[in-house]
Amino acid sequence: MAGSPCRARTGETRALTRVGPPTRGALIPVSDPTPSDPTPAEAASEAAAAPPAAKPGPTATVKPAAKAEAKPARPPAPEDAPFASFVPDALLPALAREIRSYGGPEPQLRFEQGSMPVVGGPCWMVAGELPGERRFWLCFTAEDIGSAKTVALAESGSEPTLLEPFLSDEKKMSQALLVSRLVQRLNGQKWLGPN
């Protein structure tokens, strides 16, 4: 093992080389070609000879690079808009697009405040009608997409008889979630596409 490092008693690392026949295994120190760490006395004399480092004063400010390269602000989510503008401007067009993408017919959608189907009581609702006089209602109990919601369905020539809770377990509500789950419910009813 010629040239393998070994720690001497003083904590220095020196290269040792094998001397004599390989069976003896005696190692002797060899001078290290690389400069060793200075002793504490040498380090103190070098520090005294070096000019003092400039320290930032109280008026100096250090700006992190992260602030210099600020990320552009994300545009607000559609559901962050006020309820009265979110539903007709964002939710209804997205719902119509999704129904058409399932191969469903063009729905007639409207947003209104009225009496909740089946039980009565005031609510905000998205009322929709598909060809064949199939109707559905997505009801909001308050002017908030995070409020309690229900869905009612009615086949042609009949009135709705059942009010189903809608997305009652969801903590965060989004336009995409409302649209996908309502279309999923309508497709489960076999009202969309080639069902």
C-alpha positions in Angstrom: 0.0 0.0 0.0 2.5 2.6 -1.1 1.4 6.2 -0.5 -1.7 5.4 1.7 -2.5 8.1 4.2 -2.1 7.5 7.9 -2.9 9.8 10.9 0.0 10.5 13.1 -0.2 11.3 16.8 -0.4 15.0 16.3 -3.4 14.7 14.0 -1.5 15.3 10.8 -2.1 13.2 7.8 1.1 11.8 6.2 1.8 9.5 3.4 3.5 6.2 4.4 5.3 3.8 2.2 6.3 0.2 2.8 9.9 -0.5 3.4 11.6 -3.9 3.0 10.1 -7.2 2.0 6.3 -7.3 1.7 6.1 -9.8 4.6 7.5 -7.4 7.2 4.8 -4.8 6.6 6.9 -2.0 8.2 5.8 1.5 7.2 7.8 4.7 7.5 6.7 8.3 7.0 7.5 10.0 3.7 7.5 13.7 3.3 4.2 15.1 2.0 4.6 17.1 -1.2 1.5 19.1 -0.4 1.7 21.9 2.1 0.2 21.1 5.5 -2.2 23.3 7.5 -0.5 26.2 9.3 0.1 26.0 13.0 -2.0 28.3 15.2 1.0 30.7 15.6 1.5 30.9 11.8 -2.3 31.4 11.2 -2.3 34.3 13.7 0.7 36.1 12.0 -0.9 35.7 8.6 -4.2 37.1 9.8 -2.4 40.2 11.3 -0.6 40.8 8.0 -3.8 40.6 5.9 -6.0 43.7 5.4 -9.3 43.7 7.3 -12.3 42.5 5.4 -15.0 45.0 4.6 -18.1 44.5 6.8 -21.5 45.8 5.7 -22.6 48.7 7.8 -26.1 49.4 9.2 -27.1 51.2 6.0 -25.9 48.4 3.7 -28.7 46.0 2.6 -28.3 42.6 1.0 -31.1 41.7 -1.3 -31.7 38.0 -1.9 -31.6 36.8 -5.5 -35.1 35.4 -5.2 -36.6 38.8 -4.9 -34.7 40.0 -8.0 -36.2 37.2 -10.0 -39.8 37.3 -8.7 -42.1 34.8 -10.4 -45.0 36.3 -12.3 -48.3 36.3 -10.3 -50.7 33.6 -11.2 -54.0 34.8 -12.7 -56.9 34.5 -10.3 -59.0 31.3 -10.6 -62.4 31.7 -12.2 -64.1 30.7 -9.0 -62.5 33.6 -7.1 -64.8 36.0 -9.0 -68.1 37.1 -7.3 -70.7 34.4 -7.4 -73.2 36.5 -9.4 -70.6 36.9 -12.2 -68.8 33.5 -11.9 -71.8 31.3 -12.6 -73.1 33.0 -15.8 -69.7 34.1 -17.2 -67.6 31.0 -16.4 -69.6 28.0 -15.1 -72.4 27.9 -17.6 -70.1 28.1 -20.7 -67.8 25.5 -19.2 -70.8 23.2 -18.4 -72.1 23.6 -22.0 -68.7 22.7 -23.5 -68.3 19.7 -21.3 -71.8 18.3 -22.2 -71.0 18.8 -25.9 -67.7 17.0 -25.5 -69.5 13.9 -24.1 -71.4 13.8 -27.3 -74.5 15.2 -25.6 -76.9 17.7 -27.3 -76.7 21.4 -26.9 -78.2 22.2 -23.5 -80.3 25.2 -22.6 -78.8 26.6 -19.4 -79.9 29.5 -17.3 -78.9 30.9 -13.9 -81.7 32.2 -11.7 -82.8 32.7 -8.1 -86.0 30.8 -7.3 -87.7 28.1 -5.4 -85.7 24.9 -4.8 -87.2 21.9 -6.6 -89.0 19.3 -4.4 -88.8 21.1 -1.0 -89.2 24.8 -1.9 -87.3 27.5 -0.2 -85.2 30.2 -1.9 -81.9 29.3 -3.6 -79.7 30.2 -6.5 -79.7 27.6 -9.2 -78.4 26.5 -12.6 -81.4 25.1 -14.4 -80.7 23.1 -17.5 -82.8 21.4 -20.1 -81.7 18.8 -22.6 -83.6 17.6 -25.7 -86.4 15.3 -24.9 -87.5 17.6 -22.1 -85.0 16.2 -19.6 -84.4 18.8 -17.0 -81.8 19.2 -14.2 -81.2 21.7 -11.4 -77.9 22.5 -9.6 -79.0 24.4 -6.5 -76.8 26.6 -4.2 -78.2 27.4 -0.7 -76.2 30.6 -0.6 -74.4 33.0 -2.9 -71.2 30.9 -2.7 -69.9 28.0 -4.7 -68.7 26.5 -1.4 -72.2 26.5 0.1 -74.3 23.4 0.4 -75.4 22.2 -3.0 -78.1 19.8 -4.3 -79.1 18.3 -7.6 -82.6 17.4 -8.9 -83.4 15.6 -12.1 -86.7 15.1 -14.0 -87.5 13.0 -17.0 -89.8 14.4 -19.7 -93.3 15.1 -18.6 -92.6 14.8 -14.9 -91.6 16.9 -12.0 -88.5 16.2 -9.8 -89.2 14.1 -6.8 -85.7 13.6 -5.3 -83.2 16.2 -4.1 -79.7 14.7 -3.9 -76.8 16.3 -2.0 -74.1 17.3 -4.4 -70.3 17.5 -3.5 -71.1 17.6 0.2 -67.8 16.1 1.2 -65.5 18.4 -0.8 -63.6 21.0 1.2 -62.2 23.1 -1.7 -64.6 23.8 -4.6 -63.5 24.7 -8.1 -65.1 25.2 -11.5 -63.6 22.1 -12.9 -64.9 20.0 -10.0 -68.5 21.4 -10.3 -68.5 20.8 -14.1 -67.0 17.4 -14.1 -69.2 16.0 -11.3 -72.5 17.4 -12.7 -71.7 16.0 -16.2 -70.7 12.7 -14.6 -74.1 12.6 -12.9 -76.0 13.4 -16.1 -74.0 10.8 -18.0 -74.8 8.3 -15.2 -78.5 9.0 -15.9 -77.7 8.0 -19.5 -78.7 11.4 -20.8 -75.5 12.2 -22.7 -73.8 10.6 -25.6 -74.6 7.2 -27.2 -75.8 5.6 -23.9 
